[in-house]
Amino acid sequence: MFNKAMSRRNGNTTPRLFLSSSVAIFAVCATNQATFAQTSHADHHHLMIGIDNLQTLTSGTYIGLPNPNYNRLSLLFPHQHDPVESSHFHSIGIYSYTGDLGNHSIIPTSTNNQIPEARYELPPLPLFRGTGVFAHKMISQKTEDHMYSDLKTKPVAHLLDDISDPYVKAIYNTGGGRWTRLLGENTTIALELISMTPGLGVANSSGEDLFDGVGDTYVMGTGDHFTFTPIFYVSKSAPRQTYSGTFKLVDVSDNPLFGESGEFTLNFEPVPEPITILGTATALGFGTLFKRKLLKKNPKK
């Protein structure tokens, strides 16, 4: 299904977008398989889309060189830290330099190009037994046991609605406002499929596949206030292994303004059945232990 290039599918966004993703995802989830997230700042603990407005790199090995992501789309994930004012975005799968200063090149991805982020050494996102149109599948779900499980994706601009919240203000202003530039009301963003493990699929809440094959695109939304939530799935009888999908963000507007993002990969694994809420937390090692590990890797500033 995903082994050859296909033509782009920009399509009509209205019938296929998750304009109310919190309703759509809960409607198809098996609630006895996991506990849904109700944590602090949960409304803003999901993937976001921004435009990189940094022209010159200001830190790292390549300080002083042009930022290869300037004016490109970026996939962002917010991290809450202590104190909350030190919370910030991590960019996922951006363009990066490789080689030394005297002999370097640019590649369309980075070392931080995975969800879950490889630096935390977490298992893949769990796939749980579905219901309804997903009755014979294992599907992605938002759970409180996995901080990366909310696959809802919104433009960064939606944070302005809650900018008085210290956490929201902190992530919005990451890097001195590096990703605060608006997409604009006429900008249409799509997700392009780069590769997919055989057996893994991506659907909307009606169970309709979003991609026909590698190279296909699916319109996520237009403007600065859309919401997009894909549902990843495998067959209920699929082997227990890691399933991965690699993508990039592209501007498919009539008059594109922004460059494509770097490539990023989402990793999944079906969980054994039956599984309890306690079993999920124990087997996957999330919750308090992970939060402590995260804070240890990101000390107070």
N, C-alpha and C positions, 0 to 999 in steps of 0.2 A: 504493500500500500504506500510505503514511503521510500521507494527505491528509485525514483526518477523524477526529473524536473517537471513541474506542472505550470500552467499559466496562472497569472495572478487573479485572485477573486476579491475584488473590492466590495462589491455587493451593496445592498441596502442595509444600513446599520440598524434601522428601527426594529425589524422582527428578530434580530439575532443578538443584540446586545443585552447584557444584564443591567438594565437601568435601575433595578432594585435588587442588587446582588444578595443582600442579607436575607431577603425573602426567598429568592431563587435557590440559593445553596441549601438553606435549611429544609426546603420542601423536598429535596431529593435525598437527604442524609438519613441514615439509620441512627436515630438518636440513642439507641441502646448500645451502640458500638463505641461511643466516645463522648466526652464532656465538651460542650461548646465553650469557646473562650469568653470569659466575662472578667477581664483583667483591667488594671489601670491603663488608661489611654488606648484601650483596645480598638477604638474607632479609628485610630491613626497608626495602627501597628500592622501595616500591609505594604505591598509594593506600590511605588509611585513613579511617575514619569516627569522628568525635568529636562531643561535645555542647559548644557554646560556653557557658562558665560565667562569662564576663566581663559584668558588669551595666552598667558605665559605661566609655565609651571613654577611654583614658588617653594618647592621642597623636594627632597629625594635626590636620587642619582642624577636625574636629568633637569635639575633646577636651572632655570633660565632659558630652556628650550620652549618652542611653541607648544601649547597644549594640543595634542592630536584630537582631543574631543571638543575643542571650541566650536560652538554652534551645532553640536551634534545632540541627538536624543540620548538620554541616560536613563537606565533602570536603576532605581534607588530603593534602599531598604533602611528604615529608621531604627536606631538603637537607643534605648533609654538607659541613661547612666546615672550615677550618683556622684555629685549633685545633679539634679535634673537639668540644670542649665548647660551641662556638658554633653547632653544628648546630641546626636548628629546622624546624618545619612552615611551609609556606605554605598558607593557606586558599584554596580554589579556588571561585569563584562564590558568595560569600556575599552576603547583603543589604548594601546600602550607602546612604549619604546622597548626594544630589546637590543642587546649588545652594549658596547662601551661608548663613551662620549665621542670618541674618535671614529667609530665605525658602528653606527646604530641604524636601526630600521623601525618601521611602525607595523604592528600586527593588530588585527581587528578583534582582539579580546584581551584579557588580563589574567593575572593569577587569581584574582577574586572574581571568578566568573561562574560560581555555582550557587544554587539554592537547594539545601542549606549551604551556608558559606563554609568552605573547606577548613578555614582557620579554626573552627570550633569542634571539628571532628565528630559531627553528629551523624546519626543514621539518616537515610533518605526519608522524605516525607511519606507517612503511612497512607496506604489506600485501604479503605474500609468497605464493608459490604453495603451496597446501595439498595434502594427501594424504587418502586414505580418503574419508570423507563430504564432505570439502572439496576433492576432487580437481579440480573444475572451478571453483574459486574462489581468490581472493587473500585471505589472512586475516592478522589481527593476530598477531604473535608476540613473545615476549620475546627481545631480543637485547642483546649487550653494547655494541653501537654506538649505542644510543639509551636514555638514562637514563629516559625516560618509558614505555618499551615494556612494562614489567611491569604489566598491568592488573588484577592480583590486588588485591582489596579486602578489608580486615579492620578490625574495630573497634580503636580505639587500645588497649584493654585488653590485647590480646595481647602488647604490648611488655613487660608486667610479667614475663613469663617470662625475659627477658634484660636486666632493668633494671640489672644490674651492669656491663654494657658501657657505656663512657662515651658513645658515640654514641647508643645507645638511650635512656640516661638523659636526654641533652640534648634529643632530639626529644620525648620523653614529657613533659618539663617545660617545653615551649615556652610563653612568656608567663606564667611562674610557675604552670604547671599549668592553663592556660586550658581545655585539652581533655581533662582526665583523668577527668571524670565518667563513671561506668559507664552503659551503656545499660540494664542490668537483664535478668534471665533471661527476662522475659515480653515484652520489646520486639521487635517484628518490623519490620525495615527493608526498604523496597522502592525500586526505581528506577523513576521515572516518565519516560516519553518525552514530550519537549516538541516536538521537530522532528527530521527526518532527511532528508538529501539523498537524492533518488530513486536507487536502485541500491545503497545501503548497507543492510546487514542486521546483526542481532546474534543470535548463536546460542549454544547450549551445546555441550559436547563431542560430543554426538550429532548435531549439525547442526540441532537444532530451534530455530526462531525464538522469541525471548523476548517479542516484541511483535507485536500485530496492527495497531497503528496509534497515532497521536498520542493521548495521554491514557491509554494503557494502562500498567499497572504490572506489575513483575515482582518477586517476593519474593526478596531477596538472602539473608536468614537471620534467625534469632532469637537473642537473647542477645548475649554479648560475645566469643564465640569461633568465629564462623562465617568461612568463606572463600568469596568469590564472584569468579569470573573469567569475564567475557564474552569471546566471540570475535567480532570485527567482520569483515565480509567484503563483497566485491563479486564480481561475475562475473569469470571469467578474462579475458573479452574487454571488460571495462569500460574506458571511456576513462581515460587518465591525467589525473586532475584531483583536486582536494581534495574529499573526502567528509566530511561533518560530522554528528554526532549531538548533540543538546542534551537534557539530563536534569536532574532534581532528585531529591534523596533525600526520602522521606516515611516517617513513622511510621504503619504500617497495623495496629498492635496493636488488640486489642479495646477497650482503654482507652488511647488515645494519650497520651503524656507530653510529646512533643517536637514543635516546629514543623518545617515542611519547610525544607530547605536552599535557598540561592539556586540559580539555574540555572547550569550549566556545560556546556561543549562539548568534545568530543573530535574531533580532526581526523586524517584518514587520507589516504594516497595510495598507489595500487599502484605498485610498483617495476618497472622494465623487466626483461625476461628475455632471456637468462640474466644473472645478476648474481653476482659473487663476493664473498667476505667482504671482500677488499681494496677491491673496487669499491663496496661498500656504504659502507664507512667514508670513502672518498674522495669519493663523490658526495654524501653527506649531510653530510659535514663534522663528524663527531662525534669521540669519543675524547679524546685529549690536548688538542687545540685547544679543544674545548668546555669541558673541565674548567678550563683556564686562564682562559677567558672568564668562567666562572661565579665563580671565586675573585676575579677582578678586580672583578666587580659586587658581590661580597659580601666586602669586606676583613675582615681579622682584627678582632675586637672586643677 
